[in-house]
């Protein structure tokens, strides 16, 4: 399964505790093995993003790892 990063947009908002949350929206285009294409927008907080093995940029092809519905890491695909 190929995932392409279509765009990355920085974003800030106030969390439920009224503290500012800073991070980025990643706009992903996922091409399934059977050719179907799906798009997703995922928000990843700055604090979690610093723990990623690779921080993707627009146009990159990546492997996306998720746990319990949340993206936990991304690696650059060859």
Secondary structure, 3 states (H helix, E strand, C coil): CEEEEEEEEEEEEECCCCCEEEEEEEEEEEECCCCCEEEEEEEEEHHHHCCCCCCCCCCCEEEEEEECCEEEEEEECC
